[in-house]
């Protein structure tokens, strides 16, 4: 089985863009499952919304590390779409 890869820009609150390669066979349901199975409890309660062009991650966590961890958890599963990280850090 061959897979096609695409570059996916990752946008953070500061609107930085990073290109990565992803497998387009995966979707937002996979991203939700990955967050739900995380050992970090805060990530299990984040919301993942999808459209044809992007996946948006929203909610709140207690540290910037957990915000980045959530983004990096769903990044490989974005299926060629842009990932918008709107997770708020609340101490």
N, CA and C atoms as an extended XYZ file, in Angstrom:
273
Properties=species:S:1:pos:R:3:atomname:S:1:resname:S:1:resid:I:1 pbc="F F F"
N         0.841       -1.180        0.000 N   UNK     1
C         0.000        0.000        0.000 CA  UNK     1
C         0.881        1.237        0.000 C   UNK     1
N         0.709        2.081       -0.972 N   UNK     2
C         1.513        3.294       -1.022 CA  UNK     2
C         0.751        4.435       -0.378 C   UNK     2
N         1.493        5.366        0.179 N   UNK     3
C         0.837        6.531        0.767 CA  UNK     3
C         1.388        7.787        0.120 C   UNK     3
N         0.553        8.785        0.067 N   UNK     4
C         0.926       10.075       -0.494 CA  UNK     4
C         1.193       10.999        0.679 C   UNK     4
N         2.222       11.813        0.575 N   UNK     5
C         2.489       12.758        1.645 CA  UNK     5
C         2.306       14.174        1.119 C   UNK     5
N         1.868       15.057        2.012 N   UNK     6
C         1.704       16.470        1.697 CA  UNK     6
C         2.327       17.282        2.809 C   UNK     6
N         2.690       18.507        2.494 N   UNK     7
C         3.172       19.389        3.539 CA  UNK     7
C         1.990       20.067        4.193 C   UNK     7
N         2.001       20.134        5.526 N   UNK     8
C         0.928       20.752        6.289 CA  UNK     8
C         1.492       21.901        7.101 C   UNK     8
N         1.008       23.129        6.895 N   UNK     9
C         1.482       24.226        7.743 CA  UNK     9
C         0.833       24.149        9.114 C   UNK     9
N         1.604       24.382       10.151 N   UNK    10
C         1.111       24.396       11.521 CA  UNK    10
C         1.116       25.854       11.970 C   UNK    10
N        -0.031       26.365       12.408 N   UNK    11
C        -0.114       27.741       12.865 CA  UNK    11
C        -0.371       27.755       14.361 C   UNK    11
N         0.409       28.549       15.078 N   UNK    12
C         0.207       28.709       16.510 CA  UNK    12
C        -0.422       30.074       16.739 C   UNK    12
N        -0.674       30.432       17.978 N   UNK    13
C        -1.264       31.733       18.273 CA  UNK    13
C        -0.429       32.876       17.719 C   UNK    13
N         0.880       32.696       17.629 N   UNK    14
C         1.734       33.748       17.094 CA  UNK    14
C         1.784       33.709       15.576 C   UNK    14
N         0.976       32.811       14.965 N   UNK    15
C         0.849       32.666       13.515 CA  UNK    15
C         2.144       32.218       12.849 C   UNK    15
N         2.998       31.509       13.599 N   UNK    16
C         4.181       30.910       13.009 CA  UNK    16
C         3.738       29.752       12.137 C   UNK    16
N         4.440       29.489       11.070 N   UNK    17
C         4.071       28.386       10.184 CA  UNK    17
C         5.244       27.427       10.068 C   UNK    17
N         4.967       26.134       10.235 N   UNK    18
C         5.971       25.097       10.129 CA  UNK    18
C         5.428       24.052        9.177 C   UNK    18
N         6.226       23.612        8.216 N   UNK    19
C         5.761       22.592        7.281 CA  UNK    19
C         6.163       21.209        7.764 C   UNK    19
N         5.249       20.256        7.609 N   UNK    20
C         5.507       18.865        7.951 CA  UNK    20
C         4.916       17.989        6.872 C   UNK    20
N         5.227       16.701        6.896 N   UNK    21
C         4.609       15.763        5.979 CA  UNK    21
C         3.636       14.896        6.750 C   UNK    21
N         2.476       14.619        6.141 N   UNK    22
C         1.463       13.797        6.794 CA  UNK    22
C         0.922       12.757        5.833 C   UNK    22
N         0.266       11.757        6.373 N   UNK    23
C        -0.388       10.725        5.585 CA  UNK    23
C        -1.844       11.134        5.401 C   UNK    23
N        -2.300       11.392        4.174 N   UNK    24
C        -3.661       11.880        3.966 CA  UNK    24
C        -4.746       10.852        4.243 C   UNK    24
N        -4.389        9.614        4.550 N   UNK    25
C        -5.395        8.592        4.847 CA  UNK    25
C        -5.983        8.774        6.243 C   UNK    25
N        -5.346        9.574        7.086 N   UNK    26
C        -5.806        9.763        8.454 CA  UNK    26
C        -6.700       10.993        8.538 C   UNK    26
N        -7.570       11.066        9.566 N   UNK    27
C        -8.506       12.167        9.675 CA  UNK    27
C        -8.634       12.667       11.107 C   UNK    27
N        -9.586       13.582       11.331 N   UNK    28
C        -9.771       14.184       12.656 CA  UNK    28
C       -10.204       13.157       13.693 C   UNK    28
N       -10.921       12.130       13.281 N   UNK    29
C       -11.315       11.095       14.240 CA  UNK    29
C       -10.082       10.434       14.845 C   UNK    29
N        -9.056       10.267       14.043 N   UNK    30
C        -7.795        9.718       14.543 CA  UNK    30
C        -7.136       10.682       15.525 C   UNK    30
N        -7.231       11.984       15.235 N   UNK    31
C        -6.661       12.993       16.128 CA  UNK    31
C        -7.390       12.985       17.469 C   UNK    31
N        -8.707       12.877       17.432 N   UNK    32
C        -9.500       12.833       18.664 CA  UNK    32
C        -9.142       11.587       19.470 C   UNK    32
N        -9.000       10.468       18.796 N   UNK    33
C        -8.633        9.221       19.480 CA  UNK    33
C        -7.245        9.326       20.106 C   UNK    33
N        -6.313        9.968       19.409 N   UNK    34
C        -4.956       10.124       19.942 CA  UNK    34
C        -4.967       10.979       21.201 C   UNK    34
N        -5.734       12.070       21.200 N   UNK    35
C        -5.832       12.915       22.394 CA  UNK    35
C        -6.552       12.180       23.523 C   UNK    35
N        -7.587       11.436       23.189 N   UNK    36
C        -8.362       10.708       24.198 CA  UNK    36
C        -7.536        9.634       24.893 C   UNK    36
N        -6.548        9.101       24.198 N   UNK    37
C        -5.721        8.048       24.792 CA  UNK    37
C        -4.438        8.593       25.416 C   UNK    37
N        -4.298        9.913       25.474 N   UNK    38
C        -3.098       10.526       26.039 CA  UNK    38
C        -2.983       10.245       27.537 C   UNK    38
N        -1.755       10.118       28.007 N   UNK    39
C        -1.532        9.945       29.445 CA  UNK    39
C        -1.692       11.268       30.191 C   UNK    39
N        -1.773       12.382       29.459 N   UNK    40
C        -1.991       13.700       30.060 CA  UNK    40
C        -3.495       13.970       30.069 C   UNK    40
N        -4.091       13.983       31.242 N   UNK    41
C        -5.549       14.089       31.372 CA  UNK    41
C        -6.108       15.330       30.687 C   UNK    41
N        -5.415       16.463       30.752 N   UNK    42
C        -5.913       17.705       30.148 CA  UNK    42
C        -6.152       17.563       28.640 C   UNK    42
N        -5.346       16.781       27.980 N   UNK    43
C        -5.473       16.637       26.532 CA  UNK    43
C        -6.733       15.879       26.138 C   UNK    43
N        -7.254       15.083       27.036 N   UNK    44
C        -8.457       14.286       26.749 CA  UNK    44
C        -9.706       15.141       26.624 C   UNK    44
N        -9.650       16.376       27.112 N   UNK    45
C       -10.820       17.249       27.113 CA  UNK    45
C       -10.746       18.347       26.062 C   UNK    45
N        -9.740       18.326       25.216 N   UNK    46
C        -9.617       19.332       24.163 CA  UNK    46
C       -10.584       19.013       23.028 C   UNK    46
N       -10.979       20.035       22.319 N   UNK    47
C       -11.920       19.881       21.204 CA  UNK    47
C       -11.166       19.931       19.882 C   UNK    47
N       -11.542       19.057       18.965 N   UNK    48
C       -10.957       19.028       17.629 CA  UNK    48
C       -12.085       19.232       16.627 C   UNK    48
N       -12.020       20.325       15.863 N   UNK    49
C       -12.981       20.606       14.800 CA  UNK    49
C       -12.246       20.505       13.475 C   UNK    49
N       -12.929       20.014       12.455 N   UNK    50
C       -12.270       19.852       11.167 CA  UNK    50
C       -13.084       20.454       10.037 C   UNK    50
N       -12.388       20.833        8.989 N   UNK    51
C       -12.989       21.215        7.722 CA  UNK    51
C       -12.104       20.597        6.646 C   UNK    51
N       -12.412       20.851        5.409 N   UNK    52
C       -11.598       20.286        4.333 CA  UNK    52
C       -10.178       20.824        4.350 C   UNK    52
N        -9.990       22.047        4.855 N   UNK    53
C        -8.689       22.695        4.792 CA  UNK    53
C        -7.932       22.751        6.105 C   UNK    53
N        -8.611       22.541        7.227 N   UNK    54
C        -7.920       22.706        8.506 CA  UNK    54
C        -8.508       21.840        9.603 C   UNK    54
N        -7.696       21.665       10.649 N   UNK    55
C        -8.133       21.051       11.896 CA  UNK    55
C        -7.834       22.073       12.986 C   UNK    55
N        -8.852       22.393       13.791 N   UNK    56
C        -8.717       23.407       14.828 CA  UNK    56
C        -8.775       22.745       16.198 C   UNK    56
N        -7.791       23.031       17.008 N   UNK    57
C        -7.671       22.484       18.355 CA  UNK    57
C        -8.004       23.592       19.339 C   UNK    57
N        -9.019       23.398       20.195 N   UNK    58
C        -9.417       24.411       21.172 CA  UNK    58
C        -9.596       23.784       22.555 C   UNK    58
N        -9.600       24.639       23.549 N   UNK    59
C        -9.754       24.217       24.935 CA  UNK    59
C        -8.750       24.951       25.800 C   UNK    59
N        -8.454       24.401       26.953 N   UNK    60
C        -7.456       25.021       27.825 CA  UNK    60
C        -6.640       23.954       28.537 C   UNK    60
N        -5.406       24.307       28.817 N   UNK    61
C        -4.470       23.442       29.535 CA  UNK    61
C        -3.728       24.292       30.562 C   UNK    61
N        -2.968       23.649       31.420 N   UNK    62
C        -2.282       24.354       32.495 CA  UNK    62
C        -0.867       24.792       32.193 C   UNK    62
N        -0.327       24.413       31.023 N   UNK    63
C         1.049       24.805       30.711 CA  UNK    63
C         1.257       24.898       29.205 C   UNK    63
N         2.271       25.669       28.816 N   UNK    64
C         2.613       25.765       27.400 CA  UNK    64
C         3.132       24.426       26.878 C   UNK    64
N         3.750       23.649       27.749 N   UNK    65
C         4.209       22.319       27.349 CA  UNK    65
C         3.031       21.456       26.907 C   UNK    65
N         1.936       21.477       27.659 N   UNK    66
C         0.768       20.668       27.300 CA  UNK    66
C         0.101       21.184       26.027 C   UNK    66
N         0.136       22.495       25.815 N   UNK    67
C        -0.395       23.061       24.565 CA  UNK    67
C         0.406       22.521       23.382 C   UNK    67
N         1.718       22.550       23.502 N   UNK    68
C         2.588       22.042       22.435 CA  UNK    68
C         2.427       20.533       22.270 C   UNK    68
N         2.290       19.821       23.368 N   UNK    69
C         2.104       18.368       23.314 CA  UNK    69
C         0.814       18.011       22.558 C   UNK    69
N        -0.244       18.762       22.810 N   UNK    70
C        -1.508       18.521       22.094 CA  UNK    70
C        -1.320       18.736       20.596 C   UNK    70
N        -0.661       19.803       20.230 N   UNK    71
C        -0.412       20.096       18.819 CA  UNK    71
C         0.432       19.011       18.171 C   UNK    71
N         1.474       18.598       18.853 N   UNK    72
C         2.361       17.577       18.292 CA  UNK    72
C         1.682       16.206       18.240 C   UNK    72
N         0.684       15.986       19.089 N   UNK    73
C        -0.060       14.730       19.061 CA  UNK    73
C        -0.925       14.633       17.809 C   UNK    73
N        -1.567       15.739       17.426 N   UNK    74
C        -2.447       15.674       16.256 CA  UNK    74
C        -1.760       16.042       14.949 C   UNK    74
N        -0.611       16.662       15.021 N   UNK    75
C         0.078       17.106       13.806 CA  UNK    75
C         0.289       15.985       12.790 C   UNK    75
N         0.765       14.808       13.165 N   UNK    76
C         0.965       13.756       12.160 CA  UNK    76
C        -0.346       13.202       11.596 C   UNK    76
N        -1.461       13.535       12.223 N   UNK    77
C        -2.755       12.990       11.815 CA  UNK    77
C        -3.604       14.007       11.055 C   UNK    77
N        -3.024       15.118       10.669 N   UNK    78
C        -3.780       16.218       10.063 CA  UNK    78
C        -4.234       15.935        8.633 C   UNK    78
N        -3.741       14.909        8.013 N   UNK    79
C        -4.163       14.502        6.663 CA  UNK    79
C        -4.030       15.621        5.639 C   UNK    79
N        -2.917       16.318        5.676 N   UNK    80
C        -2.648       17.354        4.682 CA  UNK    80
C        -3.319       18.683        4.952 C   UNK    80
N        -3.990       18.800        6.082 N   UNK    81
C        -4.682       20.049        6.405 CA  UNK    81
C        -3.870       20.900        7.359 C   UNK    81
N        -4.190       22.186        7.389 N   UNK    82
C        -3.544       23.125        8.301 CA  UNK    82
C        -4.054       22.862        9.706 C   UNK    82
N        -3.172       22.922       10.692 N   UNK    83
C        -3.547       22.738       12.096 CA  UNK    83
C        -3.534       24.100       12.776 C   UNK    83
N        -4.660       24.465       13.343 N   UNK    84
C        -4.788       25.725       14.084 CA  UNK    84
C        -4.836       25.372       15.571 C   UNK    84
N        -3.873       25.882       16.332 N   UNK    85
C        -3.807       25.598       17.767 CA  UNK    85
C        -4.336       26.803       18.536 C   UNK    85
N        -5.584       26.716       18.988 N   UNK    86
C        -6.224       27.792       19.757 CA  UNK    86
C        -6.375       27.411       21.227 C   UNK    86
N        -5.567       26.500       21.679 N   UNK    87
C        -5.606       26.077       23.082 CA  UNK    87
C        -5.092       27.223       23.954 C   UNK    87
N        -5.835       27.532       25.017 N   UNK    88
C        -5.430       28.582       25.952 CA  UNK    88
C        -4.671       27.955       27.121 C   UNK    88
N        -3.659       28.671       27.587 N   UNK    89
C        -2.907       28.233       28.762 CA  UNK    89
C        -3.438       29.017       29.947 C   UNK    89
N        -3.988       28.299       30.924 N   UNK    90
C        -4.538       28.910       32.134 CA  UNK    90
C        -3.830       28.321       33.338 C   UNK    90
N        -3.082       29.148       34.009 N   UNK    91
C        -2.322       28.673       35.176 CA  UNK    91
C        -3.160       28.623       36.412 C   UNK    91
